[in-house]
Amino acid sequence: MKSILPSLILFLLLSATSCKQAPPQKDAFAPVFSTYKTDSTGTITPVMKNEIFYGILTPVEICTIFNRLGVPYNNATLNPTSKRDQYLSSSKASINTGIYGVDFGYLKMFGIGQELIDYMMTIRDMSNKLGIPDVFLTDPIKKIQSDMSDPDTLMAIMNDAYNNMESHLRESGRESTAGLMVMGGWVEAMFIATQLVYNPAKPDPEVVQKIAEQKYTLTSLLSFLKNYYDDPVVVYYTKKLKYLKNYFDTFDIYFKKGDLEIDSSKQVLRSSGSEMTVTVETLNKIRDYVAKLRTEMVTP
């Protein structure tokens, strides 16, 4: 059986009706934002295909998207490691294990230092609260402390650690705990993107695209969480996410005919651009609601 987390959280993506169904296409309309590239004559020029991951990946894999968006350094936006001892319930520990994982992936972009190690230690402490064997993170930390020269190796080690953590939870019948980790990571990724990258005064079309594409990932996330309605915390946050989904449902994303490729094996959509009917007002509502939800999640 394929691991749940690797096939579930990248910060940006898939389908209103089905994870394998392409978004609707139209011949002509007036989009609010477009990421199609044009030359001086106004003709769309051939460009490298953009990849839209509509599966949800591990929290640390989200840094791939952050790299593309050029997220600036601002550790004040992150959840402080000093709060880790305040998360006493299993649900809070689960959610914030996902949140700290995304924060770790964010910090990795700016090099390897003590701050990054602190977040690794925090993730280990949080996983201990969930009854996850210490070896899943103690061994990786020892490896990284002995050789901190390769950021890519660091990410691979942490990604494996999250996979092992998820597998342990699944094998012990605690899938809902894994689900809360996934949810926490997705919300944190949205929070960082909407707070540090999105500029409502001068919205960048590519940033808007990545935020707008979350309507697909949110649908996938809700579909995943509905399997664990026996957990009242999952039910509670599912209602919150459904409210957020109402904002995403107010706009559409379009691709040119013949431009969209679907790789269902890798859960990737490829296109040279997209056109979105989303408004700045809606983006601001999404940003504000995500901030409110994230504040609730990180509050002990």
N, C-alpha and C positions, 0 to 999 in steps of 0.2 A: 504494500500500500504506500502510495507516495506521501511524503511528509507534508503536513498542512501548512506550516509557516513558509517554506520556500515557495510554495505555489500560491502564496497569499500576502504581500504588502508593499509595494514599491512606491509609493507616493503618487501615482497618477494614472487611474484608468478604466475600465471597459463597460459593459453593455446594458442598455436600458431594458432589453427584453431577454437577451441571452449572451453568455460570455463568448460565444462563437459567432455571433451575428454582427455584421457591420452596421454602423450608424446609418441613418437614412441619407439618401443623396438627392440633390435638387440641381436643376439646370441653371436657374437664375433666381437670385434674391439679393437683398441688401444686407450683408453681414456687418456686425458692429466691429469685429476684429477678424483679421486674416493673417495667416503666417505663410501664405504663398509668396514666393520671391518673384519679383518682376524686374526686367531690364529697363533701359532708358526708353524703349519704345512702348513700354507697358505690357510687354508679352511675358508670360510666365516662363522662366528659364529652368532647364533641368538642374536639379540639385540632388544631393544625397538624401536618400529616404530617411525620414524621422521614424523612430521606433516608439510605439506606445505600448507599454506593458500593461495588459489588462488583468493579469494575475496579481496576487499580493505577495510580496517577497519578505524576507526577514528584515527586521528593523535596520541592521547595519548596511544592507544593500541600498537603502534609500539615498546614501551619500552619492551614488552614481548620478541621480537626478540633481542633487544639490550642486554637484560639480558643473553640470551643464548649465544650470541657472546662474552660476556665479554668486552664490550666497555669501554675503560679507560676514566677517567674524564679529560676533557679539555674544559673549558667553552669558550676559545678563538675561538673555532670552531663555536660556536653558533651565531645567529643573535642578536646583542646587543639590549636590551630593549630601549636604548637611541634613537634608530632610529624610534621608533613607531610614533612620531609626524611628521615625514618626509614623510610618506606614505599618500599622499593627494588624489589620485585617488581611485575609488572603486575597480578597478582591482588589484592595488598594495596592498590595504588593504585586499582584499580577499586572494590573494596568500600568504601574510605574516601572516595572521591569521592561515593558515595551517602550515606554517613554524614555527611560535612560538609555536603551539600546539605540534609539534614533539620535539622542544627544551625543552618544559616543561616535556614531557614524558621521555626524556633523563636525565634531572636533577633529576627527581624523584628517579632514581636508586641509587643516592648517598645521600639520606636522605631528610628530610624536613627542609628547612631553609628560610631565607629572600630572597635568590635568586630565589627560587621556587615561593614564593609569588609574587615577582616582575614580573615574567613571567605570572602568573595568571592575575595580574592587567593589564599587557600589552595586553593579549588576550581579556580582557573585553573592554579596550579602543579601540582596533581594531574592535571588533564586534559592538561597538557603532557607529563607522564610517560607518558601513554597514547597520545601521538602525535596528539592532537586539536589542530587548528589554533588558534593563540593568539587569532586574531581573534574566535572564538566568545565569549570572555569579556573580552578586552581592551577591545573596543568598548563592551560593556555597563558595564564598570567606569568608563570615561571618562564615559559618559552620566550615571551615578549620581553620580559625584564632582562633576559640574558642576551637578546639581540633585538634592539629597537631601531634597526637601520632601514627596515623595509616596510613601508606603510601597507603595501598590497598584501604582504604575508600576514600582517596584523589583521587586516580585514578578513582574509580567508580563515584564519584561526577563530576569530570571533563569530564568523558566519557558521562555521562548523559547531561552535559552542551552542549557538541558538538552535541549530537543527537538533542537536543532542538533547537539549532541554525540552524542546517540543515533543520529540519522540518519547522521552521519559514520561511526560505528562499524558500523552496519548495512550501509551502502553499501561499506565496505571489508572486509566479510566477517568482522567481529569482534562478532557478536551475543552471544557468551558474555560478552564484556567488559561489554556493556550489561546483561546479565542479572545479573552480579555487582554492578553499581551499584544495580540495583533491589533486590536482596536486602539489600545493606548498608543502604539507606535504610529498608526495611521493619523490619529488626531494630532500627535506631536509634530509629525512631518507637515501636516497642513498648517499648524500653528507657526512653525518656523518659516514656511514659504510665504504665508500671507502677512507675517509681521516683518520679515527681513528682506524679501524680494519684491513683493507686490507694492507698487507705488500708485495709489489711487489718483494722485495729481497728474501722473504721466505713466499710464499703464503700458508695459512692454507686451506686445502681442504674444511672444513666446511664453512669457510668464503667465499671461492670461490663459493661454492654451493649456498649460500644465495644470492650472487650478481647475479650469473648466472640465478637463478630462476626468477629474475626480468623480464626476457623476457616475462614470462606469465602475470605478473601483468601489464606490460607496454602495452601489447596487450589489456587487459581488460580496462585499463585506456583510451587508445585511442578510443576504442569502446564506452565508456561512454561519452567522450568529443564530439564525432561527433554529438551528439544530440543537441549541442548548438552552431552550426556554425553560428547562427545569431549574435553571439557576436564576433566582430573582434579580441578581445584579445585571446579568445579561439582558433580561427583559427590560429593566430600568433604562439602561443605556441604549438599547435598541430603539426605544421610544424617542430618545433624544436625537439619535441619528436619523430617524424617519422624519423628524421635524426639519433637520438640516437638509434632507433630501428634497423637501418641498422647494427650496431655493434653486437647487440644481434642475428640478423639473420645469422651471420656467424658461429654459433656453435650450437650443439645439446646437449640435456640431455637425458640419457637413464636409464631405470630401468630394473632389472632382471625380467624374466618371472615369473609370479605368485607372485611377491613381491609387486606389486602396488595395493593399495586399494583406491577406490574413494568414498568419502562421499559427495554427491552433496547437501544434505540438509544443511550441515555445511560448504560447499565449502572448503573441505580439501582433500589433497592427503596424503596417509600414505605409507611409504616404509622404509626399513632398510638401505637405502643408494641410491646413484645415481652415474652415471659416466658421465663426461662432456668433450666435445672436445674443450672447450674454451682454448685459449692461454693467456699467461701473457701479450703479446702485445695487445690483444683485451681488456683485463681487464684494462690495463693502458689507453687505448683510451676512454673507458667508464668512468673511473675515471676523466680524464681530461675534457671530454665534460660535465659531470655532474657538475663539479666545475665551468666551464664557464657559464653554464645555471643558476646555483644557484647564482653566482655573479650578473648576470643580474637581477634576481628576487628580490634580497635584496637591490639593488641600487635604491634609491628614484628617 
